[in-house]
Amino acid sequence: MITDRGTYTITEIQNGYWGRLKSGAGWISVHEAYCTYKGAVSSDSGGSVEKPSGNFLVQVDISDLYIRKGPGTNYGTNGFCPKGVYTIVEVKTGAGSNAGWGKLKSGAGWISLDYATRI
Protein backbone atom coordinates (compact mmCIF):
# COMPACT_ATOMS: atom_id res chain seq x y z
CA MET A 1 0.00 0.00 0.00
CA ILE A 2 1.31 3.42 -0.95
CA THR A 3 0.60 5.99 1.74
CA ASP A 4 2.57 9.03 0.57
CA ARG A 5 2.07 11.41 -2.34
CA GLY A 6 5.34 10.51 -4.04
CA THR A 7 6.24 10.20 -7.69
CA TYR A 8 6.36 6.71 -9.14
CA THR A 9 7.37 5.24 -12.49
CA ILE A 10 4.87 2.94 -14.18
CA THR A 11 6.32 0.48 -16.69
CA GLU A 12 3.10 -1.15 -17.92
CA ILE A 13 -0.61 -0.42 -17.84
CA GLN A 14 -3.25 -3.17 -17.92
CA ASN A 15 -7.00 -2.84 -18.30
CA GLY A 16 -6.56 0.92 -18.49
CA TYR A 17 -6.43 1.34 -14.71
CA TRP A 18 -3.60 -0.74 -13.25
CA GLY A 19 0.05 0.28 -13.47
CA ARG A 20 3.06 -1.90 -12.70
CA LEU A 21 5.56 -0.10 -10.47
CA LYS A 22 9.09 0.05 -11.88
CA SER A 23 10.44 -0.81 -8.42
CA GLY A 24 8.86 -4.26 -8.70
CA ALA A 25 6.71 -3.65 -5.62
CA GLY A 26 3.53 -4.56 -7.49
CA TRP A 27 0.59 -2.81 -9.13
CA ILE A 28 -1.32 0.38 -8.27
CA SER A 29 -4.45 2.02 -9.58
CA VAL A 30 -3.53 4.68 -12.15
CA HIS A 31 -7.07 5.94 -12.57
CA GLU A 32 -7.17 9.74 -12.94
CA ALA A 33 -9.19 9.98 -9.72
CA TYR A 34 -6.08 8.82 -7.80
CA CYS A 35 -3.09 9.83 -9.90
CA THR A 36 -1.72 12.87 -11.65
CA TYR A 37 0.21 12.32 -14.85
CA LYS A 38 3.67 13.94 -14.70
CA GLY A 39 5.28 13.10 -18.05
CA ALA A 40 5.67 10.63 -20.87
CA VAL A 41 8.08 7.76 -20.97
CA SER A 42 9.45 7.07 -24.42
CA SER A 43 8.58 3.68 -25.85
CA ASP A 44 12.33 2.94 -26.05
CA SER A 45 12.57 2.82 -22.24
CA GLY A 46 9.82 0.26 -21.73
CA GLY A 47 6.86 2.54 -21.06
CA SER A 48 3.61 1.40 -22.58
CA VAL A 49 1.57 4.59 -22.86
CA GLU A 50 2.91 7.86 -24.16
CA LYS A 51 0.86 10.95 -23.38
CA PRO A 52 2.06 13.65 -25.76
CA SER A 53 1.25 17.29 -25.31
CA GLY A 54 -0.53 18.98 -28.20
CA ASN A 55 -2.12 17.52 -31.31
CA PHE A 56 -0.36 14.89 -33.41
CA LEU A 57 -1.04 12.84 -36.54
CA VAL A 58 -1.52 9.08 -36.73
CA GLN A 59 -1.76 6.68 -39.66
CA VAL A 60 -4.51 4.11 -39.07
CA ASP A 61 -3.22 0.72 -40.20
CA ILE A 62 -6.44 -1.31 -40.45
CA SER A 63 -9.60 -0.75 -42.49
CA ASP A 64 -12.22 -1.42 -39.81
CA LEU A 65 -11.07 0.27 -36.60
CA TYR A 66 -14.00 1.03 -34.30
CA ILE A 67 -14.54 4.61 -33.18
CA ARG A 68 -15.64 4.54 -29.54
CA LYS A 69 -17.80 7.09 -27.70
CA GLY A 70 -15.20 7.18 -24.91
CA PRO A 71 -11.64 5.98 -24.26
CA GLY A 72 -12.17 2.23 -23.86
CA THR A 73 -13.85 -0.88 -25.17
CA ASN A 74 -16.43 -0.46 -22.42
CA TYR A 75 -17.88 2.50 -24.40
CA GLY A 76 -20.29 2.07 -27.30
CA THR A 77 -19.19 2.32 -30.90
CA ASN A 78 -19.69 5.28 -33.18
CA GLY A 79 -18.91 3.74 -36.57
CA PHE A 80 -15.59 2.82 -38.15
CA CYS A 81 -12.37 4.70 -38.81
CA PRO A 82 -10.95 3.54 -42.16
CA LYS A 83 -7.26 3.53 -43.08
CA GLY A 84 -5.90 7.05 -43.34
CA VAL A 85 -4.26 9.92 -41.47
CA TYR A 86 -6.04 11.49 -38.50
CA THR A 87 -5.33 14.20 -35.94
CA ILE A 88 -5.36 13.16 -32.27
CA VAL A 89 -6.09 15.93 -29.75
CA GLU A 90 -6.05 13.99 -26.47
CA VAL A 91 -4.76 10.63 -25.18
CA LYS A 92 -6.16 8.60 -22.28
CA THR A 93 -5.75 5.09 -20.97
CA GLY A 94 -8.75 2.79 -21.08
CA ALA A 95 -9.90 -0.79 -21.30
CA GLY A 96 -8.85 -2.73 -24.38
CA SER A 97 -5.80 -0.77 -25.55
CA ASN A 98 -2.17 -1.10 -24.49
CA ALA A 99 -1.07 2.06 -26.33
CA GLY A 100 -3.95 4.20 -25.07
CA TRP A 101 -6.94 5.86 -26.72
CA GLY A 102 -6.71 8.87 -29.00
CA LYS A 103 -9.52 11.42 -29.30
CA LEU A 104 -10.17 12.31 -32.94
CA LYS A 105 -10.02 16.02 -33.80
CA SER A 106 -13.19 15.60 -35.88
CA GLY A 107 -15.14 14.94 -32.68
CA ALA A 108 -16.29 11.52 -33.92
CA GLY A 109 -14.90 9.80 -30.81
CA TRP A 110 -11.88 7.77 -29.68
CA ILE A 111 -9.69 5.19 -31.44
CA SER A 112 -7.32 2.60 -30.04
CA LEU A 113 -3.75 3.69 -30.70
CA ASP A 114 -2.77 0.00 -30.86
CA TYR A 115 -3.79 0.14 -34.54
CA ALA A 116 -2.28 3.50 -35.45
CA THR A 117 1.25 4.74 -36.03
CA ARG A 118 2.29 8.22 -34.98
CA ILE A 119 3.67 10.18 -37.93
Buried (B, 14 or more C-beta within 10 A) or exposed (E): EEEEEEEBBBBBBBEBBBBBBBEEEEBBEBEEEEBEEEEEBEEEEEBBBBBEEEEBEBEBEEEEBBBBEBBBBEBEEBEBBEEEEBEBEBBBBBBBBBBBBBBBEEEBBBBBBBBBEBE
